[in-house]
Amino acid sequence: MPVETQALAQALIGCVLVRENGDQTTVGRIVETEAYLPGDPACHAYTGKSPRNATLFGPPHRSYVYLIYGTSYCFNVSSEADGSGAGVLVRALAPIEGTEVMQRRRGTTTLRDLCRGPGRLCAAMAIDRSFDGVDLFTHRGLWLAGRGEFEPRIGRSRRIGITRAAARRLRFYEAGSPYVSGPARLSPS
């Protein structure tokens, strides 16, 4: 798996995110990411290391989880070399397994909306701040698996929901997937 942020954001498209929670397993294929590079004014690491964003400055491929608007969690993957603050926001998943569990957690039966958007994704997968800093290749409760034989067609656009450096084309998505978030004009097939 790449370490450089932009390459990692693209490589994660099609990978599988697994959440083991006792006898409940939820699984989704990553269909949308956004890269937040070193020195990027939209990145949480831009103003320097703090207790909240310390994971972004640690080793790559760790889970960086934060609370946004006091209501929803966002799941990211740290990138770059240890000491360099950067990461990849995972914006959306295509549900694969445990959809009934995801539906209960989210309070909806609409499959398309279960994990479409970072807050929905975390609610459906039961990802919270307790997963901040975990190694996504060795942790037993939250981990990443590869694409297997799946080769997605990857689209690219500006990032969504930010004001700083928003025009940068650092959002990547599986072209044609109904599970990507944001306006349709940003995700042409």
C-alpha positions in Angstrom: 0.0 0.0 0.0 1.5 3.4 -0.9 2.6 5.9 1.7 2.4 9.1 -0.4 -1.0 10.7 0.3 -2.3 11.2 -3.2 -1.2 7.7 -4.3 -2.8 6.2 -1.2 -6.1 8.0 -1.8 -6.2 6.4 -5.2 -5.0 3.0 -4.1 -7.7 2.8 -1.4 -10.5 2.9 -4.0 -11.7 -0.6 -4.3 -10.1 -1.8 -1.0 -12.3 -3.3 1.7 -12.9 -1.9 5.1 -13.8 -4.5 7.8 -15.3 -3.8 11.2 -15.5 -6.8 13.7 -17.6 -6.0 16.7 -18.2 -9.2 18.7 -20.5 -11.3 16.6 -21.4 -8.4 14.3 -19.2 -8.0 11.2 -19.7 -5.1 8.7 -17.8 -4.8 5.5 -17.7 -2.2 2.7 -15.7 -1.5 -0.4 -14.1 2.0 -0.4 -15.6 4.0 -3.3 -14.6 7.6 -2.4 -11.6 9.3 -0.8 -10.0 12.7 -0.4 -6.3 13.4 -0.1 -5.0 16.0 2.5 -1.4 16.6 1.8 1.5 17.9 3.9 1.3 21.7 4.0 -2.3 21.6 2.8 -4.4 24.4 4.5 -7.4 22.1 4.5 -5.6 19.3 6.4 -6.0 18.9 10.1 -2.2 18.8 10.4 -1.7 22.2 8.8 -1.4 24.1 12.1 1.0 21.6 13.7 0.7 18.5 15.9 -1.8 18.5 18.7 -3.4 15.8 20.9 -6.4 15.7 18.5 -4.4 15.2 15.3 -1.3 13.4 16.6 -2.2 10.3 14.5 -1.6 12.2 11.3 2.0 12.8 12.3 2.6 9.1 13.2 3.3 6.1 11.0 1.3 5.7 7.8 -1.7 3.4 7.5 -3.2 4.2 11.0 -6.8 5.2 11.6 -7.3 8.9 12.3 -10.8 9.4 13.7 -12.2 12.8 14.7 -15.6 14.2 15.7 -17.0 16.8 13.3 -19.7 19.3 14.2 -20.0 17.6 17.6 -22.2 14.9 16.0 -20.4 12.7 13.5 -17.2 10.9 13.3 -14.9 10.9 10.2 -12.5 8.0 9.4 -9.1 8.7 7.8 -6.0 6.8 7.0 -2.7 8.5 8.0 -0.1 8.8 5.2 3.4 10.0 4.5 6.5 9.3 6.6 6.4 9.3 10.4 6.5 12.9 11.5 4.9 14.4 8.4 1.2 15.3 9.0 -1.1 14.1 6.2 -4.0 11.7 5.6 -6.8 10.4 3.4 -10.4 10.9 4.3 -12.6 7.9 3.4 -15.8 9.5 2.3 -18.0 6.5 1.2 -18.3 2.7 1.1 -20.4 0.3 -1.0 -21.9 -2.1 1.6 -20.9 -5.7 1.1 -21.7 -7.6 4.3 -23.6 -6.9 7.5 -26.1 -4.6 5.8 -28.8 -5.4 8.3 -26.5 -4.3 11.1 -25.7 -1.1 9.3 -29.4 -0.4 8.7 -30.1 -0.8 12.4 -27.2 1.5 13.4 -28.2 4.1 10.8 -32.0 3.8 11.2 -32.6 3.4 7.5 -33.2 0.6 5.0 -32.0 2.6 2.0 -28.9 0.7 1.0 -27.5 3.5 -1.1 -27.4 5.9 1.9 -25.9 3.6 4.5 -22.3 4.6 4.0 -22.6 7.5 1.6 -20.7 10.3 3.3 -18.1 10.2 6.1 -20.5 10.6 9.0 -22.9 8.0 7.7 -20.0 5.6 7.0 -18.8 5.8 10.6 -22.3 5.4 12.1 -23.0 2.3 9.9 -19.6 0.8 10.7 -19.6 1.7 14.4 -16.3 3.6 14.1 -15.6 6.2 16.8 -12.7 7.9 18.5 -11.6 4.7 20.2 -10.2 3.6 16.9 -7.9 6.6 16.5 -4.3 5.4 16.0 -4.9 1.7 15.3 -2.8 0.0 12.7 -5.2 -0.8 9.9 -3.3 -3.9 8.8 -3.0 -5.6 12.2 -6.0 -4.4 14.4 -8.7 -7.1 15.0 -11.6 -4.7 15.2 -11.0 -2.4 12.3 -8.8 -3.3 9.3 -8.2 -2.9 5.6 -8.1 -5.6 3.0 -6.9 -5.3 -0.6 -9.0 -5.1 -3.8 -8.4 -8.7 -4.9 -9.1 -8.9 -8.6 -11.3 -5.8 -8.6 -10.0 -3.0 -10.8 -12.1 0.1 -10.3 -12.3 2.9 -12.9 -11.2 5.9 -10.8 -12.6 9.4 -11.3 -11.2 12.6 -9.8 -12.7 16.0 -8.8 -12.3 18.8 -6.4 -12.9 18.1 -2.7 -16.3 18.4 -1.0 -17.4 20.4 2.0 -14.3 22.5 2.7 -13.5 26.1 2.0 -9.7 26.1 2.1 -8.0 24.8 -1.0 -11.3 23.3 -2.1 -10.6 23.6 -5.8 -7.7 21.1 -5.6 -8.5 17.9 -7.5 -7.8 15.6 -4.6 -11.0 13.7 -4.4 -11.0 10.2 -5.9 -14.0 8.0 -6.5 -15.1 4.8 -8.2 -16.6 6.0 -11.5 -20.2 4.8 -11.9 -20.7 3.8 -8.3 -24.1 4.8 -6.9 -22.6 4.9 -3.4 -20.4 8.0 -3.8 -21.4 11.2 -1.9 -21.7 14.8 -3.0 -23.4 16.3 -6.1 -23.7 14.1 -9.2 -21.9 16.7 -11.3 -18.7 16.0 -9.3 -18.9 12.2 -9.9 -19.5 11.7 -13.6 -19.5 8.1 -14.8 
